[in-house]
Amino acid sequence: MTGVRVRFGVNEPTPWPPELPAGESAPPGVLLDYYLAKDATGPVRLEVLDAAGKVVRTYSSTEPVLDPDPGKDMAAYDEVCKKTPTAAYCGLPLYWPAPQFIVSPKAGMHRFNWDLKFDPVSPQDLVPAGDEEATGAVPGRTYPNYNVPWVPPGLYTVRLTADGVTRTQPIVVKLDPRVRITPLALSQLSSLSTGLYWQAVAAHRAFNEAQALASTLEARSGADVDAVKGELEALAPTGLQRNARVQRRRGGGPAAPTLESASNALQAAAMAMQGAEVAPTATQIAAATAAQAQAKPLLARWAAVKVKAAALR
């Protein structure tokens, strides 16, 4: 999809942004041009909200970036790869990555790009992959590919916040006219994959909260405390960390059912439907149903453990 331009500014009328170089296609997604009259004293945030006002994508000037940028200084980043071969992009030719889009807090005109996808399920997923990025690679224009669904067509709002000032602009995401899918099939595809995505987010959030709660009980003892610790360990095992690259490739997680493995299963079921613009197949629906059935009792157990932990206090 070609880029769609959204323009807005803070503290001054927005000047017309610079054009793309002649003969160069816009990045896929929505181009967001914003203007700051002066350096922001705090973080600058770009958010995308759906028609119901729910935030579906968030970008911030505080997010970590690759320095040096492999898309701008290939030689300098090659030195990074020599020292750390497992670093992002080091598993592919360094003439592939595109320059990073960065939410800048500096004064002036800035251009950013929303890839028309939801937020990654976990912040760890923001780390660009390595050789997985080879699919559909374009020299100098290979953008990060996060393991989350596309947003469905509809009305959205882009919100810019800097120094306590907020500006918004509406946008419309439309289906590519070359895609031939019935409205009913599109509705089924969007509804199921979006629902699975939000359930994956909830399960991953519960996993993090369970581990945080367990850490607060480490120094305590007693029969009731130990029982809660045991339940938390089963739901969110100590030391279990998210491996974004393994999740991308395999879609699963630990064999034992945990909140994180449930999140991974839900995410994998959602992503299985993202490869084609067709109604979900019977196999995909079955996988979604199984993932939801696995997550439901785990989330119920987590809710019950939270009540028990609160009673301990």
N, C-alpha and C positions, 0 to 999 in steps of 0.2 A: 504494500500500500504506500502510495506517495505521501509525503509529509503534508500536514495541515498546519497552517500558521496561526498561532494565538499570540496577540500582542497586548502587553499591559505594563504599567510602570508604577513606581512609588515616588511620591513627592513632586513629580513634574509630568507634564504631558509626554506621552511616549513618542519619540521620533521614529520614523520609518526604519525598520531594521535593514541591515545589509543583505543583499541577495546572495544566493548560492553562486559559486563560480560557474562560469558559462560551460554548458555541456555536462554538468555533474548532477546526478539524481539526488533528490533529498533523501535523508535517512528514513527508514521505515518507521511509521508511527506519526506522532503529532509533534511538530516543532513549536516550542514555547519560547518566545522572545520576551524578555523582560528588561526593564531599565531601572537602575538605582541612581538617584541624584547624588548620593554620597555613600561612603563605605558604611555598611551596616555594623552596628556595635555588638550585635548578637547573631545567632544563626539565622539564615535565610531558608525558608521552607516553601517547597512547591508541593501541593497536594491535588489529587484528582478525586472528586466526589461523584457518586452515581446520582440518579434522579431522586433517590430517597434521602440524599445527604450523607450517605455512608462513605467514609474514606476508603478508596480502593487502591490507591498508590500514593506513597509519600517519598519525597526526595528532600535532602537537607544538605546545607553547606558543611555540616559536621561529619558527613559520611566519609570513611577512609577512601583514598584514591591511590592509584599506582603512581609512584614517584621514583624514577622517571616514568613518563608515559610511553609505553611501547609503541603507541600509534604516532608519536611525534619524534621520539629519539630512540630508534631501534638499536643503535650501537650501545647507548648507555644502558638500555634494558637488557641487552645481551650479557653485559657484565653481571647483572643481577642473576641471570639464569646460570651463569658459570658458577656462582657462589651457592645458589639455591636452585638446583635443577627442577624441584617440584613446585616452584613458584608459578603463579597464574601465567598462562600463555606460553610457558617454556616448553610445552609439549608440541608446539606447532611452529611453523615458520613465522618469524617475527615481522615479516612484511605483510601479514594478514590483518592484525588488529587495527581497528579504527581508533582515531583519537578519542579520548574519553570525553563524555559530556559531564560537566561539573557545575553544580549550583554554586555560583560565586557570590560572596558577600561584598565584592568590590564595586565601587562606583562605575557606572557606564552601562552599555548595552551588552546583554548576555543572551546566548541561545542555548536552549536545553531541548531534550527529546524524550517524550514519553513513548515507550514501545508498545502501548496498547495492551499491556498485561497487568494482572493484579500484582500486589506486593508479594515478594518471596515469602514463603511460609515462615522461614527463620532468617535472622540476620546473617547467619553463616552462609546462606544460599546466595548472598550478594557477592561472594568471592567468585570472580570469573573462573570458568572451568579451563582445563588445559586442552588436550587433544579432542575432547567432545565438541569443541567449537569448530572442528574441521567441516562439519556438515554445512553445505551451502556457503563455504568460505569465499569471500571476495577480497583480493589483495587490497589492503589499506582501508577496507570498509566492512570488516567482520565485527559486528557488535555483539556484546555479551548476550547469551541466550539463557534466560532463567527458567527454571523448571516449574512454571506456573501457567495456568490457562490464560487465554485471551479474554478480554472483557467482551461481553455481548454487545451488539449494536444498541444504541440508545442515546439518551441525553446525559451529558456529564458537565461538570463544572471544574475549572482549574482555579485553584486558590493560591495566591502568592502572599506570604507573610514576611515582613522585614521590619525590625524596630517597632513592633507593635502595630504596624499599619498593614491592613489586609486589602487586597484587590482580587476580584474574581472575574472570570470570563467564561461564558457558556460555550460548549462545543458539542457537536453531534458526531457520533461514531456510526458510520454506515457500512453495510455489508458491501464487499467488493462486487460490482455489478457483473463480473465474470463468473461469480459463484452461483451455481444453480442448486438451491435447496429450498424445499417448501417451508412456508412460515411455521407449520406445525413441527416439522423436523428440527428447524432452527431453535424453536422454543424448547423442545425436549433436550436438545444438545446443550443449550445455554443453561437451562434450569438445573440439570443434573450435574454438569461439570462445575458450575458455580457453587451449588450446594455442597458438593464434596470438598471444594477448595476451602470454604469457610469452616467446615467441620474439621478439616486437617489443621487449619490455623488454631481452632479451639483446643484440639487435642495436644498440639505442640505447646501452646501456652500453658495448659494444665501440667504438662511434663515439666516445664521450667518452674512452675509454681510449686510443684510437689518436691522437686529437688531443693528449692529454696527453703521450704518448710522443714524438710528433713535436716538441713544444716542448722536450723534454730533449735533442734531438739538433741543435737549431738552430745551436749554436756549434761543432759538430764537422764535420769534412770527411774526405774520403777516398772511394775508389771504393765500398767496402762500405757506408760510412755513407750516401753519396748514393743508393745503390741502395735501402736501407731507407727513406730519406726519400721516394723516389719512390713506393714501394709504399704508404706511409702516406698520402701525398697523394692517391693514387687511391682509397683506402678511406675516408678522412675528410678531404676537401678543406679547406685552410686558409680560414678566414673563413666557412665554411658554418655557419649557425646555424639552429636550429629555429624555425619560424614556426608557432606553435600554431593561429592562426586560419586560415592557408592550409591547414594539414593537416586541420583540421576540415571545411573546405569542399570541398577537392579530394581529400583522402585520399592524394595522391601526394607527390612530392618532386622532386628534380633528375632530369633525364632520364638522366644517366649513373648506372650502378649504384654506389651507395655503401652503407656500413653504415646510414646514416641513411635513405636512400631505401628500403632493404630493410625497415627498421623501420616506416616509414610505410606501405608496401604491406601488411605483415603486420597492422598495426593497422587499416587500411582494410578488409581482408578480414574481420577479426573483427567490426568494427562493421556491416558489411553484413548480418550475421545478427541484429542486435539490434533490428530494427524490428518483428518479429513472432514469436510463440511457435509456430513451425512447424519441421519438420525442414529442414536446409539444402538449398537447391535445387541442381540440377546446376551451374548457373552460379556459385553461391556456392562450391561445392566446387572448381570449376575455378579460380576466382580465388585460393582459399586454397592450392591446389596450386602455382599459378604463383608466388605470393609466397614460399612455402617453398622452391621450386626456385631462386628468385633469391637468397634469403638464405643457403642452405647453402654454396655455393662462396665467398661473401664472408666468412663466418665462418671457413671453413677457411683462406682466405688470411690472415685476421687472426691465427689461431693460428700459422701458419707465420712470419709477420712478427715476432711476439713472440719466437719462438725465435731468429730471425736477430738481432734487436735485443739479446737477452740475450747472444749470443755476442760482440757488439761490445764489451761491457764487460769 
